[in-house]
């Protein structure tokens, strides 16, 4: 899968009063003398399919999937998740750290044949409403998913999935603190996950190092890279508990913080399939869209065709039905006359916005009302082509990844990207540390 190592010109820091409050916390973690971490960690709940859930269930009686995706029926699954959590704590399989800590988290993975490392830290971050301009989202959320996570949080009183946050530290001072500790200490955990990513965790309890990190984090904005549903669930829980009991551990959420300047920050594209088209077909679309796009048929292999897309760059798409075509927007000025003119220039100029607002809506009559019926998603470009060849879908639209500049510009404009616009790789695993909101964590 193609990715992009991010080098960006980030937004200016916030000025004035401190807006980001990051604290160490007493995390609840697996006792590595009682379980193998590799057997109990999982991907985030929302990327686990039914077959994978069964696999994780059988991997260990203490696998985190038994909490985050319990197999109980209806509301009972949340009760069973709570019972599992309490049982593991009572037996010592899970233990709460004696002192508050930050958790240095490094992932090592392969991308385009190269070994890459990405490091940040897990801490408890103060929860803010989006309107405060401190925590910046970029993605729309679905109420069904949030209701599920909220019910789990209400029943267990704990957070299990980590919200992936980005911040800007041009001095890389925090990265230096993290790297220095990791280079001089053995990791507490070292485990390869389901996707072959190596995950290492160090527990940082040194007060001076923690103070340095939390001081630098102050006076910044933080951007949600992944985990909007988890963040909004935590915020909803905080608001409910604050109304009932006042301030508490619920004022903070479980977050992973990574510097935009850190190496290994990669965005992958999410490709689209279309099926059961409501109007016309792909051949008609290719003819009609010539008013706005240059259309070039390609007689190439898959890898050569995608390489051509990469060469063409921004505002280009690779379409496959029974052959490949490159579609390139003729002139960026077209965006000032077409598409959703209520959106900012930053939003309109994103490839994913052009794909949806021009190609899908204008030529295929696929809009927000029928999007879920006609469009499906994959991050594997070879799979995208194979399933079209097998006639499971009518066509695949292959894309380049968005840039960090686009991500920041749209988020700062207060807008949300179209669904499935960003895929930060790799995902943060669940099971490294849990956050229980019972008055004993901060």
PEVEN-V520971 format. One record per helix or strand of 2 or more residues. SS is the DSSP state (H for helix, E for strand). FROM is the first residue (numbers start at 1). TO is the last residue. If there is no record, write none. Layout:
BEGIN
SS & FROM & TO
SS & FROM & TO
END
This chain:
BEGIN
E & 3 & 5
E & 22 & 23
E & 28 & 30
H & 37 & 40
H & 45 & 47
H & 50 & 59
H & 65 & 68
H & 76 & 91
E & 94 & 96
E & 101 & 111
E & 114 & 126
H & 130 & 132
E & 135 & 136
H & 143 & 156
E & 158 & 159
E & 163 & 167
H & 173 & 184
E & 189 & 192
E & 198 & 204
H & 207 & 217
E & 222 & 226
H & 228 & 245
H & 249 & 251
E & 252 & 259
E & 266 & 268
E & 271 & 274
H & 282 & 291
E & 293 & 298
H & 302 & 312
E & 316 & 320
E & 324 & 329
H & 332 & 336
H & 345 & 348
H & 351 & 364
H & 371 & 374
E & 375 & 378
H & 381 & 389
E & 395 & 398
H & 404 & 412
E & 423 & 425
E & 434 & 436
END
